[in-house]
């Protein structure tokens, strides 16, 4: 069991960054607490801690669009991790884009540059 | 000026992820507050907020190993950003590795897999 340092934020959470294991695209970032970290290691499926719901959040649990863990990297301070994942369904973003980071700063505005895999209005969800 | 949502953590900070703009390698993750965000936009150089020093942290300010901003991506909730950077000097990690995420979880242990660009014992620093 690898111990991370959850002590630096007052809420006991550290960032977990999901990156496409094949393309290197950063898909999303969420937070984990110690229990979510343990669940991720034990299940091989990315499990975060939802700050809004104050509950475990198995990404894609309802939609089936899970993130299968292919590799985990830990930073030098052990207070930030990268989940290299296979994103089932192809879209990490609840808006249907492959990545939550689908907008780029351009001339002081946000311009959509990411690829949309599905339209959530058509009944998909994450 | 693009406004981000700094309200979700009690400390008013959001994660900023530095990614090599050419290779896609994730180099490090630190935090920004609103002022660090504004400074990053204004200067074109990655500027974080140091939680330990409670001060601005221009990455590489003393060593010269700055991170030049090539592109900025913003996530769907506007509470997490990716800085695509050119890492001057080649190493983001104060331990001399190209990336702070130079260790991989393997069989319940951390194994070094990242490339070391310099040895900080020889007088370099970040």
gemmi code that builds the backbone of each chain (N, CA, C; Angstrom):
import gemmi

chains = {
    "A": [
        ("UNK", (0.849, -1.207, 0.000), (0.000, 0.000, 0.000), (0.880, 1.252, 0.000)),
        ("UNK", (0.668, 2.081, -0.979), (1.464, 3.301, -1.089), (0.737, 4.447, -0.412)),
        ("UNK", (1.414, 5.094, 0.515), (0.781, 6.167, 1.261), (1.049, 7.511, 0.601)),
        ("UNK", (-0.021, 8.264, 0.419), (0.085, 9.606, -0.132), (-0.075, 10.600, 1.001)),
        ("UNK", (0.269, 11.855, 0.712), (0.198, 12.901, 1.730), (-1.085, 13.712, 1.538)),
        ("UNK", (-2.074, 13.396, 2.362), (-3.366, 14.086, 2.274), (-3.456, 15.256, 3.250)),
        ("UNK", (-2.351, 15.625, 3.850), (-2.391, 16.596, 4.948), (-2.331, 18.055, 4.504)),
        ("UNK", (-2.026, 18.300, 3.233), (-1.716, 19.686, 2.851), (-2.930, 20.568, 2.587)),
        ("UNK", (-4.081, 19.939, 2.307), (-5.275, 20.770, 2.140), (-6.176, 20.525, 3.331)),
        ("UNK", (-6.940, 21.534, 3.668), (-7.763, 21.440, 4.866), (-8.852, 20.378, 4.718)),
        ("UNK", (-9.186, 20.040, 3.466), (-10.239, 19.053, 3.261), (-9.705, 17.627, 3.074)),
        ("UNK", (-8.385, 17.447, 3.177), (-7.829, 16.094, 3.091), (-7.891, 15.478, 1.705)),
        ("UNK", (-7.968, 16.320, 0.687), (-8.083, 15.831, -0.691), (-6.832, 16.194, -1.490)),
        ("UNK", (-6.491, 15.356, -2.449), (-5.422, 15.707, -3.387), (-5.928, 15.507, -4.810)),
        ("UNK", (-5.344, 16.234, -5.751), (-5.799, 16.116, -7.136), (-5.359, 14.796, -7.773)),
        ("UNK", (-6.248, 14.222, -8.551), (-5.927, 13.085, -9.411), (-6.232, 13.520, -10.838)),
        ("UNK", (-5.264, 13.337, -11.704), (-5.379, 13.785, -13.092), (-5.540, 12.549, -13.967)),
        ("UNK", (-6.625, 12.500, -14.724), (-6.836, 11.365, -15.630), (-6.291, 11.732, -17.000)),
        ("UNK", (-5.386, 10.883, -17.489), (-4.751, 11.115, -18.783), (-4.982, 9.892, -19.668)),
        ("UNK", (-5.320, 10.139, -20.922), (-5.485, 9.020, -21.854), (-4.152, 8.293, -21.984)),
        ("UNK", (-4.157, 7.006, -21.699), (-2.897, 6.263, -21.643), (-2.267, 6.088, -23.025)),
        ("UNK", (-3.095, 6.229, -24.075), (-2.522, 6.076, -25.422), (-2.061, 7.410, -25.990)),
        ("UNK", (-2.916, 8.422, -25.933), (-2.609, 9.684, -26.625), (-1.917, 10.711, -25.737)),
        ("UNK", (-1.996, 10.537, -24.414), (-1.420, 11.530, -23.513), (-2.331, 12.722, -23.275)),
        ("UNK", (-3.496, 12.742, -23.894), (-4.432, 13.850, -23.669), (-4.907, 13.845, -22.208)),
        ("UNK", (-4.924, 15.014, -21.596), (-5.462, 15.117, -20.241), (-6.985, 15.161, -20.349)),
        ("UNK", (-7.648, 14.229, -19.689), (-9.091, 14.060, -19.851), (-9.891, 14.835, -18.817)),
        ("UNK", (-9.439, 14.809, -17.571), (-10.158, 15.488, -16.495), (-9.261, 15.519, -15.267)),
        ("UNK", (-9.711, 16.245, -14.279), (-9.038, 16.238, -12.982), (-10.127, 16.261, -11.942)),
        ("UNK", (-9.964, 15.408, -10.944), (-10.904, 15.409, -9.825), (-10.068, 15.210, -8.566)),
        ("UNK", (-10.733, 14.956, -7.452), (-9.991, 14.821, -6.199), (-10.177, 13.424, -5.625)),
        ("UNK", (-9.184, 13.015, -4.841), (-9.291, 11.755, -4.110), (-8.966, 12.002, -2.640)),
        ("UNK", (-9.609, 11.232, -1.791), (-9.172, 11.136, -0.399), (-8.521, 9.760, -0.238)),
        ("UNK", (-8.126, 9.440, 0.961), (-7.384, 8.195, 1.146), (-8.235, 6.971, 0.773)),
        ("UNK", (-9.515, 7.013, 1.120), (-10.383, 5.857, 0.829), (-10.590, 5.693, -0.680)),
        ("UNK", (-10.721, 6.809, -1.402), (-10.884, 6.724, -2.861), (-9.609, 6.184, -3.504)),
        ("UNK", (-8.465, 6.584, -2.973), (-7.180, 6.068, -3.448), (-7.118, 4.547, -3.260)),
        ("UNK", (-7.514, 4.103, -2.086), (-7.484, 2.658, -1.810), (-8.450, 1.903, -2.720)),
        ("UNK", (-9.616, 2.489, -2.945), (-10.590, 1.828, -3.831), (-10.065, 1.772, -5.268)),
        ("UNK", (-9.430, 2.838, -5.693), (-8.878, 2.843, -7.058), (-7.838, 1.742, -7.213)),
        ("UNK", (-6.949, 1.637, -6.225), (-5.910, 0.602, -6.288), (-6.531, -0.797, -6.255)),
        ("UNK", (-7.550, -0.946, -5.430), (-8.136, -2.278, -5.247), (-8.980, -2.716, -6.436)),
        ("UNK", (-9.649, -1.754, -7.089), (-10.604, -2.123, -8.141), (-10.043, -1.965, -9.556)),
        ("UNK", (-9.003, -1.134, -9.717), (-8.481, -0.882, -11.066), (-9.373, 0.022, -11.887)),
        ("UNK", (-10.267, 0.717, -11.216), (-11.182, 1.648, -11.871), (-11.092, 2.983, -11.129)),
        ("UNK", (-10.973, 4.079, -11.882), (-10.769, 5.388, -11.254), (-11.946, 5.741, -10.352)),
        ("UNK", (-11.633, 5.972, -9.088), (-12.645, 6.310, -8.081), (-12.206, 7.596, -7.399)),
        ("UNK", (-13.070, 8.596, -7.482), (-12.755, 9.912, -6.929), (-13.636, 10.154, -5.702)),
        ("UNK", (-13.422, 11.339, -5.111), (-14.281, 11.795, -4.041), (-15.024, 13.021, -4.536)),
        ("UNK", (-16.328, 12.953, -4.546), (-17.123, 14.078, -5.016), (-17.254, 15.115, -3.914)),
        ("UNK", (-16.730, 16.313, -4.181), (-16.828, 17.381, -3.178), (-18.261, 17.862, -3.022)),
        ("UNK", (-19.035, 17.835, -4.106), (-20.407, 18.333, -4.008), (-21.317, 17.326, -3.299)),
        ("UNK", (-21.152, 16.044, -3.624), (-22.019, 15.038, -3.017), (-21.447, 14.472, -1.725)),
        ("UNK", (-20.161, 14.757, -1.470), (-19.458, 14.199, -0.308), (-19.634, 12.679, -0.270)),
        ("UNK", (-19.241, 12.073, -1.384), (-19.401, 10.626, -1.529), (-18.395, 10.116, -2.547)),
        ("UNK", (-18.157, 8.804, -2.521), (-17.321, 8.208, -3.558), (-17.946, 8.462, -4.917)),
        ("UNK", (-17.086, 8.577, -5.896), (-17.554, 8.804, -7.244), (-16.761, 7.883, -8.173)),
        ("UNK", (-17.374, 6.748, -8.480), (-16.774, 5.869, -9.477), (-17.155, 6.456, -10.825)),
        ("UNK", (-16.176, 7.047, -11.471), (-16.426, 7.718, -12.752), (-17.075, 6.744, -13.730)),
        ("UNK", (-18.241, 7.118, -14.247), (-18.918, 6.270, -15.225), (-19.741, 5.146, -14.636)),
        ("UNK", (-19.953, 5.196, -13.323), (-20.668, 4.078, -12.683), (-22.078, 3.903, -13.255)),
        ("UNK", (-22.759, 5.013, -13.508), (-24.128, 4.892, -14.024), (-24.151, 4.744, -15.542)),
        ("UNK", (-23.232, 5.408, -16.236), (-23.257, 5.382, -17.709), (-22.506, 4.196, -18.289)),
        ("UNK", (-21.658, 3.569, -17.469), (-20.795, 2.522, -18.007), (-19.486, 3.057, -18.574)),
        ("UNK", (-19.353, 4.386, -18.614), (-18.140, 4.991, -19.168), (-17.053, 5.088, -18.106)),
        ("UNK", (-16.624, 3.917, -17.677), (-15.602, 3.827, -16.628), (-14.238, 4.254, -17.156)),
        ("UNK", (-13.343, 4.500, -16.228), (-11.946, 4.739, -16.577), (-11.126, 3.573, -16.028)),
        ("UNK", (-10.629, 2.740, -16.928), (-9.805, 1.602, -16.505), (-8.381, 2.076, -16.283)),
        ("UNK", (-7.872, 1.776, -15.112), (-6.513, 2.210, -14.760), (-5.486, 1.354, -15.498)),
        ("UNK", (-4.641, 2.005, -16.290), (-3.573, 1.285, -16.978), (-2.232, 1.492, -16.258)),
        ("UNK", (-2.095, 2.640, -15.616), (-0.828, 2.975, -14.960), (-1.123, 4.116, -13.993)),
        ("UNK", (-0.408, 4.140, -12.872), (-0.542, 5.262, -11.938), (0.835, 5.840, -11.678)),
        ("UNK", (0.925, 7.164, -11.806), (2.170, 7.875, -11.500), (1.942, 8.733, -10.265)),
        ("UNK", (2.968, 8.834, -9.435), (2.883, 9.598, -8.193), (3.969, 10.680, -8.232)),
        ("UNK", (3.639, 11.869, -7.773), (4.621, 12.953, -7.883), (5.620, 12.918, -6.712)),
        ("UNK", (6.620, 13.767, -6.809), (7.746, 13.743, -5.866), (7.306, 14.016, -4.434)),
        ("UNK", (6.278, 14.827, -4.256), (5.806, 15.137, -2.897), (4.725, 14.168, -2.415)),
        ("UNK", (4.342, 13.237, -3.253), (3.280, 12.276, -2.945), (1.975, 12.949, -2.520)),
        ("UNK", (1.699, 14.066, -3.195), (0.434, 14.751, -2.931), (-0.309, 15.087, -4.228)),
        ("UNK", (-0.049, 14.313, -5.271), (-0.711, 14.496, -6.561), (-0.437, 13.244, -7.388)),
        ("UNK", (-1.460, 12.769, -8.094), (-1.275, 11.533, -8.868), (-1.835, 11.686, -10.278)),
        ("UNK", (-1.282, 10.881, -11.190), (-1.792, 10.782, -12.548), (-2.331, 9.369, -12.744)),
        ("UNK", (-3.597, 9.304, -13.150), (-4.174, 8.025, -13.542), (-4.088, 7.944, -15.067)),
        ("UNK", (-3.285, 7.029, -15.582), (-3.314, 6.799, -17.028), (-4.415, 5.788, -17.276)),
        ("UNK", (-5.400, 6.195, -18.047), (-6.624, 5.401, -18.146), (-7.013, 5.101, -19.581)),
        ("UNK", (-7.784, 4.039, -19.686), (-8.547, 3.785, -20.900), (-9.954, 4.285, -20.614)),
        ("UNK", (-10.383, 5.311, -21.336), (-11.705, 5.893, -21.097), (-12.750, 5.121, -21.892)),
        ("UNK", (-13.521, 4.316, -21.199), (-14.587, 3.564, -21.867), (-15.618, 4.551, -22.426)),
        ("UNK", (-16.039, 4.347, -23.651), (-17.027, 5.230, -24.275), (-16.416, 6.434, -24.950)),
        ("UNK", (-15.143, 6.705, -24.648), (-14.413, 7.728, -25.401), (-14.540, 9.148, -24.897)),
        ("UNK", (-15.476, 9.417, -23.988), (-15.654, 10.794, -23.520), (-15.573, 10.836, -21.998)),
        ("UNK", (-14.664, 11.666, -21.487), (-14.574, 11.852, -20.039), (-15.520, 12.935, -19.559)),
        ("UNK", (-15.864, 13.856, -20.444), (-16.630, 15.039, -20.020), (-18.129, 14.783, -20.090)),
        ("UNK", (-18.826, 15.259, -19.059), (-20.276, 15.050, -19.032), (-20.979, 15.835, -20.139)),
        ("UNK", (-20.236, 16.757, -20.759), (-20.820, 17.490, -21.892), (-20.595, 16.754, -23.215)),
        ("UNK", (-19.991, 15.570, -23.129), (-19.841, 14.752, -24.329), (-18.518, 14.913, -25.060)),
        ("UNK", (-17.665, 15.779, -24.519), (-16.352, 15.948, -25.135), (-15.405, 14.869, -24.614)),
        ("UNK", (-14.409, 14.557, -25.445), (-13.420, 13.559, -25.051), (-12.749, 13.993, -23.759)),
        ("UNK", (-12.426, 15.279, -23.668), (-11.753, 15.823, -22.493), (-12.570, 16.957, -21.885)),
        ("UNK", (-12.509, 17.064, -20.552), (-13.121, 18.229, -19.901), (-12.395, 19.521, -20.283)),
        ("UNK", (-11.149, 19.400, -20.678), (-10.354, 20.583, -21.082), (-10.527, 20.801, -22.579)),
        ("UNK", (-11.750, 21.070, -22.995), (-11.999, 21.195, -24.427), (-12.034, 22.650, -24.892)),
        ("UNK", (-11.689, 23.568, -23.982), (-11.675, 24.979, -24.376), (-10.294, 25.581, -24.152)),
        ("UNK", (-9.899, 26.397, -25.075), (-8.584, 27.023, -25.056), (-8.753, 28.527, -24.852)),
        ("UNK", (-7.832, 29.113, -24.097), (-7.819, 30.569, -23.930), (-7.269, 31.199, -25.211)),
        ("UNK", (-8.084, 32.055, -25.807), (-7.649, 32.752, -27.025), (-8.145, 34.177, -26.980)),
        ("UNK", (-7.220, 35.115, -26.996), (-7.579, 36.539, -27.004), (-8.569, 36.872, -25.884)),
        ("UNK", (-8.305, 36.338, -24.712), (-9.135, 36.671, -23.560), (-10.486, 35.990, -23.545)),
        ("UNK", (-10.688, 35.024, -24.440), (-11.949, 34.284, -24.432), (-11.673, 32.785, -24.489)),
        ("UNK", (-12.719, 32.009, -24.268), (-12.584, 30.561, -24.341), (-13.163, 30.079, -25.664)),
        ("UNK", (-12.332, 29.354, -26.402), (-12.776, 28.828, -27.686), (-12.755, 27.307, -27.634)),
        ("UNK", (-13.819, 26.681, -28.075), (-13.882, 25.211, -28.054), (-12.924, 24.644, -29.102)),
        ("UNK", (-12.033, 23.774, -28.620), (-11.073, 23.144, -29.531), (-11.142, 21.616, -29.436)),
        ("UNK", (-11.853, 21.115, -28.423), (-11.879, 19.667, -28.212), (-12.922, 18.960, -29.059)),
        ("UNK", (-12.734, 17.670, -29.167), (-13.630, 16.862, -29.991), (-14.817, 16.376, -29.171)),
        ("UNK", (-16.021, 16.538, -29.732), (-17.219, 16.060, -29.055), (-17.555, 14.658, -29.561)),
        ("UNK", (-17.675, 13.746, -28.617), (-17.896, 12.343, -28.969), (-19.391, 12.032, -29.029)),
        ("UNK", (-20.147, 12.675, -28.129), (-21.606, 12.492, -28.172), (-22.279, 13.746, -27.647)),
        ("UNK", (-23.580, 13.854, -27.919), (-24.360, 14.989, -27.430), (-25.207, 14.510, -26.255)),
        ("UNK", (-24.934, 15.034, -25.041), (-25.675, 14.536, -23.875), (-27.183, 14.761, -23.986)),
        ("UNK", (-27.606, 15.659, -24.850), (-29.040, 15.881, -25.047), (-29.711, 14.646, -25.644)),
        ("UNK", (-28.891, 13.784, -26.242), (-29.446, 12.559, -26.848), (-29.460, 11.373, -25.883)),
        ("UNK", (-29.386, 11.686, -24.606), (-29.633, 10.623, -23.637), (-28.413, 9.954, -23.039)),
        ("UNK", (-27.216, 10.379, -23.457), (-26.040, 9.826, -22.811), (-25.766, 10.582, -21.522)),
        ("UNK", (-24.940, 9.994, -20.707), (-24.531, 10.683, -19.488), (-23.251, 10.074, -18.990)),
        ("UNK", (-22.660, 10.716, -18.040), (-21.440, 10.146, -17.461), (-21.704, 9.732, -16.032)),
    ],
    "B": [
        ("UNK", (-10.533, 39.021, -19.895), (-10.169, 38.299, -18.670), (-11.147, 37.162, -18.433)),
        ("UNK", (-10.605, 35.964, -18.332), (-11.447, 34.787, -18.132), (-11.549, 34.476, -16.646)),
        ("UNK", (-12.758, 34.376, -16.159), (-12.949, 34.137, -14.736), (-13.078, 32.638, -14.446)),
        ("UNK", (-12.318, 32.204, -13.483), (-12.379, 30.817, -13.042), (-13.152, 30.759, -11.727)),
        ("UNK", (-13.533, 29.541, -11.342), (-14.316, 29.352, -10.119), (-13.383, 28.906, -8.983)),
        ("UNK", (-13.023, 29.863, -8.147), (-12.116, 29.571, -7.027), (-12.890, 29.274, -5.740)),
        ("UNK", (-14.192, 29.084, -5.853), (-15.027, 29.016, -4.646), (-15.137, 27.611, -4.043)),
        ("UNK", (-14.680, 26.585, -4.764), (-15.002, 25.222, -4.320), (-14.108, 24.662, -3.233)),
        ("UNK", (-12.915, 25.222, -3.081), (-12.073, 24.761, -1.973), (-12.020, 25.867, -0.931)),
        ("UNK", (-11.847, 25.454, 0.301), (-11.892, 26.430, 1.383), (-10.718, 27.400, 1.302)),
        ("UNK", (-9.649, 26.993, 0.613), (-8.490, 27.880, 0.533), (-8.468, 28.747, -0.732)),
        ("UNK", (-9.514, 28.645, -1.562), (-9.598, 29.502, -2.741), (-8.589, 29.168, -3.836)),
        ("UNK", (-8.131, 27.927, -3.847), (-7.120, 27.512, -4.827), (-7.704, 26.476, -5.784)),
        ("UNK", (-7.216, 26.477, -7.004), (-7.580, 25.413, -7.935), (-6.301, 24.828, -8.540)),
        ("UNK", (-6.355, 23.559, -8.971), (-5.165, 22.929, -9.539), (-4.843, 23.473, -10.935)),
        ("UNK", (-3.556, 23.659, -11.159), (-3.051, 23.955, -12.503), (-2.069, 22.837, -12.854)),
        ("UNK", (-2.277, 22.244, -14.004), (-1.474, 21.098, -14.436), (-0.556, 21.566, -15.555)),
        ("UNK", (0.751, 21.390, -15.357), (1.703, 21.769, -16.404), (2.010, 20.552, -17.264)),
        ("UNK", (1.790, 20.717, -18.560), (1.995, 19.617, -19.512), (2.968, 20.082, -20.582)),
        ("UNK", (3.914, 19.240, -20.925), (4.849, 19.568, -22.002), (4.066, 19.763, -23.294)),
        ("UNK", (4.189, 20.916, -23.900), (3.339, 21.239, -25.056), (3.693, 20.405, -26.287)),
        ("UNK", (4.923, 19.852, -26.295), (5.305, 19.044, -27.461), (4.970, 17.575, -27.249)),
        ("UNK", (5.377, 17.014, -26.102), (5.263, 15.564, -25.905), (3.969, 15.147, -25.226)),
        ("UNK", (3.294, 16.086, -24.543), (2.089, 15.724, -23.798), (2.385, 15.160, -22.421)),
        ("UNK", (3.660, 15.035, -22.069), (3.996, 14.529, -20.735), (3.510, 15.511, -19.664)),
        ("UNK", (2.905, 14.983, -18.616), (2.498, 15.833, -17.502), (3.726, 16.076, -16.640)),
        ("UNK", (4.072, 17.323, -16.449), (5.322, 17.689, -15.779), (5.155, 17.893, -14.282)),
        ("UNK", (4.086, 18.547, -13.895), (3.848, 18.826, -12.478), (2.428, 19.334, -12.322)),
        ("UNK", (2.021, 19.455, -11.068), (0.738, 20.089, -10.748), (0.974, 20.945, -9.529)),
        ("UNK", (0.458, 22.156, -9.591), (0.531, 23.041, -8.432), (-0.814, 23.754, -8.351)),
        ("UNK", (-0.907, 24.762, -7.502), (-2.182, 25.451, -7.331), (-2.068, 26.914, -7.740)),
        ("UNK", (-3.188, 27.459, -8.150), (-3.243, 28.896, -8.430), (-4.420, 29.509, -7.665)),
        ("UNK", (-4.235, 30.748, -7.285), (-5.369, 31.551, -6.834), (-5.669, 32.557, -7.951)),
        ("UNK", (-6.606, 33.438, -7.723), (-7.008, 34.340, -8.805), (-5.847, 35.253, -9.231)),
        ("UNK", (-5.066, 35.715, -8.266), (-3.961, 36.624, -8.594), (-2.875, 35.899, -9.395)),
        ("UNK", (-2.592, 34.640, -9.050), (-1.592, 33.869, -9.805), (-2.078, 33.615, -11.235)),
        ("UNK", (-3.369, 33.374, -11.372), (-3.974, 33.202, -12.691), (-3.796, 34.463, -13.531)),
        ("UNK", (-4.083, 35.604, -12.916), (-3.942, 36.868, -13.649), (-2.491, 37.128, -14.038)),
        ("UNK", (-1.574, 36.801, -13.130), (-0.157, 37.000, -13.431), (0.305, 36.076, -14.552)),
        ("UNK", (-0.187, 34.850, -14.543), (0.181, 33.908, -15.603), (-0.287, 34.432, -16.954)),
        ("UNK", (-1.533, 34.903, -17.003), (-2.067, 35.439, -18.257), (-1.285, 36.676, -18.707)),
        ("UNK", (-0.938, 37.513, -17.744), (-0.290, 38.779, -18.087), (1.162, 38.598, -18.511)),
        ("UNK", (1.847, 37.619, -17.896), (3.287, 37.485, -18.136), (3.637, 36.397, -19.149)),
        ("UNK", (2.744, 35.434, -19.352), (3.072, 34.324, -20.242), (4.038, 33.327, -19.632)),
        ("UNK", (4.182, 33.385, -18.324), (5.074, 32.485, -17.593), (4.266, 31.879, -16.448)),
        ("UNK", (4.368, 30.559, -16.272), (3.538, 29.883, -15.269), (3.845, 30.410, -13.875)),
        ("UNK", (2.807, 30.905, -13.233), (2.922, 31.473, -11.891), (1.894, 30.798, -11.002)),
        ("UNK", (2.378, 30.172, -9.949), (1.509, 29.423, -9.038), (1.416, 30.159, -7.701)),
        ("UNK", (0.634, 29.541, -6.797), (0.571, 30.031, -5.434), (1.164, 28.949, -4.536)),
        ("UNK", (2.208, 29.296, -3.820), (2.849, 28.326, -2.943), (2.067, 28.214, -1.643)),
        ("UNK", (1.550, 27.003, -1.368), (0.790, 26.809, -0.129), (1.701, 26.863, 1.087)),
        ("UNK", (2.942, 26.400, 0.949), (3.840, 26.394, 2.101), (4.356, 27.795, 2.404)),
        ("UNK", (4.711, 28.549, 1.358), (5.268, 29.886, 1.599), (4.185, 30.967, 1.638)),
        ("UNK", (2.974, 30.588, 1.198), (1.887, 31.566, 1.087), (2.348, 32.795, 0.293)),
        ("UNK", (2.832, 32.510, -0.902), (3.363, 33.586, -1.748), (3.288, 33.147, -3.203)),
        ("UNK", (3.369, 34.113, -4.118), (3.463, 33.761, -5.528), (4.692, 32.894, -5.738)),
        ("UNK", (4.578, 32.036, -6.711), (5.684, 31.148, -7.036), (5.811, 31.133, -8.556)),
        ("UNK", (6.727, 31.967, -9.045), (7.054, 31.918, -10.466), (8.009, 30.745, -10.641)),
        ("UNK", (7.483, 29.681, -11.217), (8.284, 28.455, -11.370), (9.592, 28.780, -12.102)),
        ("UNK", (10.725, 28.435, -11.470), (12.024, 28.660, -12.105), (12.567, 30.069, -11.977)),
        ("UNK", (11.945, 30.857, -11.107), (12.372, 32.262, -11.004), (13.841, 32.368, -10.590)),
        ("UNK", (14.274, 31.514, -9.661), (15.663, 31.613, -9.206), (16.610, 30.824, -10.121)),
        ("UNK", (16.150, 29.701, -10.646), (17.035, 28.848, -11.455), (17.057, 29.253, -12.925)),
        ("UNK", (16.063, 30.026, -13.337), (15.941, 30.327, -14.762), (15.138, 29.275, -15.527)),
        ("UNK", (14.758, 28.205, -14.827), (14.005, 27.135, -15.488), (12.516, 27.444, -15.494)),
        ("UNK", (12.186, 28.498, -16.210), (10.802, 28.963, -16.289), (9.951, 28.020, -17.132)),
        ("UNK", (8.648, 28.194, -17.004), (7.704, 27.487, -17.874), (7.008, 28.517, -18.754)),
        ("UNK", (7.365, 28.509, -20.031), (6.730, 29.450, -20.955), (5.396, 28.893, -21.406)),
        ("UNK", (4.366, 29.708, -21.238), (3.011, 29.279, -21.587), (2.838, 29.276, -23.105)),
        ("UNK", (2.492, 28.102, -23.641), (2.235, 28.001, -25.074), (0.727, 27.968, -25.346)),
        ("UNK", (-0.011, 27.435, -24.386), (-1.460, 27.282, -24.567), (-2.062, 27.052, -23.185)),
        ("UNK", (-3.266, 27.533, -22.985), (-3.964, 27.261, -21.730), (-5.327, 26.659, -22.055)),
        ("UNK", (-5.624, 25.532, -21.387), (-6.925, 24.894, -21.529), (-7.675, 25.013, -20.208)),
        ("UNK", (-8.977, 25.196, -20.293), (-9.822, 25.369, -19.111), (-10.888, 24.270, -19.131)),
        ("UNK", (-11.171, 23.697, -17.965), (-12.124, 22.582, -17.956), (-13.566, 23.074, -17.923)),
        ("UNK", (-14.474, 22.133, -18.049), (-15.890, 22.456, -18.212), (-16.466, 23.208, -17.009)),
        ("UNK", (-15.953, 22.925, -15.823), (-16.450, 23.604, -14.621), (-15.685, 24.881, -14.301)),
        ("UNK", (-14.677, 25.181, -15.084), (-13.820, 26.360, -14.861), (-13.208, 26.387, -13.462)),
        ("UNK", (-12.840, 25.164, -12.994), (-12.167, 25.084, -11.701), (-10.893, 24.229, -11.768)),
        ("UNK", (-10.325, 24.146, -12.964), (-9.089, 23.377, -13.173), (-8.544, 23.800, -14.530)),
        ("UNK", (-7.223, 23.967, -14.606), (-6.634, 24.419, -15.874), (-5.412, 23.583, -16.233)),
        ("UNK", (-5.125, 23.539, -17.528), (-3.899, 22.926, -18.034), (-3.051, 24.020, -18.657)),
        ("UNK", (-1.805, 24.119, -18.184), (-0.835, 24.999, -18.825), (0.009, 24.135, -19.755)),
        ("UNK", (-0.114, 24.346, -21.043), (0.822, 23.671, -21.962), (2.051, 24.561, -22.044)),
        ("UNK", (3.180, 24.000, -21.646), (4.365, 24.839, -21.454), (5.577, 24.296, -22.203)),
        ("UNK", (6.485, 25.238, -22.442), (7.846, 24.872, -22.807), (8.658, 24.983, -21.528)),
        ("UNK", (9.183, 23.857, -21.060), (9.933, 23.846, -19.804), (11.389, 24.206, -20.088)),
        ("UNK", (11.773, 25.417, -19.724), (13.162, 25.841, -19.916), (14.060, 24.975, -19.028)),
        ("UNK", (15.169, 24.509, -19.568), (16.098, 23.673, -18.787), (15.745, 22.198, -18.797)),
        ("UNK", (14.514, 21.880, -19.233), (14.162, 20.474, -19.459), (13.633, 19.718, -18.263)),
        ("UNK", (13.767, 20.260, -17.055), (13.313, 19.518, -15.875), (12.347, 20.371, -15.061)),
        ("UNK", (11.163, 19.830, -14.824), (10.191, 20.535, -13.972), (10.409, 20.206, -12.502)),
        ("UNK", (10.989, 19.043, -12.231), (11.057, 18.561, -10.849), (12.313, 19.053, -10.149)),
        ("UNK", (12.163, 19.471, -8.903), (13.317, 19.966, -8.149), (14.330, 18.858, -7.880)),
        ("UNK", (13.909, 17.602, -8.104), (14.853, 16.494, -7.950), (15.615, 16.212, -9.244)),
        ("UNK", (15.394, 17.053, -10.251), (16.158, 16.927, -11.491), (15.512, 16.071, -12.561)),
        ("UNK", (14.338, 15.529, -12.269), (13.636, 14.736, -13.271), (12.838, 15.655, -14.186)),
        ("UNK", (12.634, 15.182, -15.417), (11.862, 15.972, -16.365), (10.477, 16.243, -15.790)),
        ("UNK", (9.888, 15.243, -15.163), (8.544, 15.365, -14.601), (8.567, 15.048, -13.115)),
        ("UNK", (7.716, 15.734, -12.365), (7.551, 15.370, -10.949), (6.920, 13.986, -10.813)),
        ("UNK", (6.213, 13.556, -11.852), (5.567, 12.231, -11.826), (6.535, 11.202, -12.401)),
        ("UNK", (7.651, 11.024, -11.753), (8.674, 10.125, -12.312), (8.632, 8.743, -11.675)),
        ("UNK", (7.620, 8.500, -10.846), (7.504, 7.176, -10.225), (6.161, 6.543, -10.548)),
        ("UNK", (6.225, 5.264, -10.801), (5.045, 4.496, -11.186), (4.711, 3.501, -10.076)),
        ("UNK", (3.422, 3.289, -9.855), (2.982, 2.263, -8.907), (3.166, 0.889, -9.552)),
        ("UNK", (3.958, 0.077, -8.899), (4.188, -1.284, -9.391), (4.218, -2.245, -8.225)),
        ("UNK", (3.307, -3.204, -8.215), (3.277, -4.219, -7.162), (3.310, -3.593, -5.770)),
        ("UNK", (2.509, -2.539, -5.597), (2.407, -1.912, -4.283), (3.608, -1.069, -3.881)),
        ("UNK", (4.511, -0.818, -4.832), (5.659, 0.045, -4.530), (5.810, 1.093, -5.620)),
        ("UNK", (6.661, 2.073, -5.346), (6.930, 3.108, -6.333), (8.264, 2.817, -7.006)),
        ("UNK", (8.229, 2.758, -8.330), (9.452, 2.496, -9.074), (9.749, 3.697, -9.963)),
        ("UNK", (10.977, 4.156, -9.957), (11.342, 5.309, -10.774), (11.346, 4.916, -12.243)),
        ("UNK", (10.583, 5.655, -13.035), (10.513, 5.376, -14.471), (10.846, 6.628, -15.291)),
        ("UNK", (10.908, 7.779, -14.632), (11.124, 9.028, -15.355), (12.592, 9.291, -15.642)),
        ("UNK", (12.804, 10.191, -16.581), (14.172, 10.523, -16.985), (14.720, 11.661, -16.126)),
        ("UNK", (15.942, 11.466, -15.648), (16.584, 12.505, -14.853), (17.449, 13.371, -15.772)),
        ("UNK", (17.205, 14.665, -15.711), (17.906, 15.581, -16.602), (19.167, 16.128, -15.947)),
        ("UNK", (19.095, 16.346, -14.630), (20.281, 16.795, -13.910), (20.225, 16.293, -12.486)),
        ("UNK", (21.364, 16.349, -11.809), (21.435, 15.944, -10.404), (21.505, 17.207, -9.552)),
        ("UNK", (20.463, 17.453, -8.735), (20.451, 18.709, -7.965), (21.639, 18.819, -7.016)),
        ("UNK", (22.277, 17.711, -6.683), (23.453, 17.750, -5.813), (24.600, 18.506, -6.490)),
        ("UNK", (24.515, 18.623, -7.809), (25.562, 19.336, -8.540), (25.264, 20.814, -8.724)),
        ("UNK", (24.409, 21.346, -7.884), (24.264, 22.793, -7.857), (23.104, 23.375, -8.639)),
        ("UNK", (22.324, 22.523, -9.295), (21.151, 23.060, -9.972), (20.009, 23.175, -8.972)),
        ("UNK", (19.022, 23.931, -9.341), (17.838, 24.037, -8.505), (16.689, 24.550, -9.328)),
        ("UNK", (15.506, 24.487, -8.772), (14.361, 25.010, -9.504), (13.802, 26.216, -8.778)),
    ],
}
model = gemmi.Model(1)
for chain_id, residues in chains.items():
    chain = gemmi.Chain(chain_id)
    for i, (resn, *xyz) in enumerate(residues, 1):
        res = gemmi.Residue()
        res.name, res.seqid = resn, gemmi.SeqId(i, " ")
        for name, pos in zip(("N", "CA", "C"), xyz):
            atom = gemmi.Atom()
            atom.name, atom.element = name, gemmi.Element(name[0])
            atom.pos, atom.b_iso = gemmi.Position(*pos), 0.0
            res.add_atom(atom)
        chain.add_residue(res)
    model.add_chain(chain)
structure = gemmi.Structure()
structure.add_model(model)
structure.setup_entities()
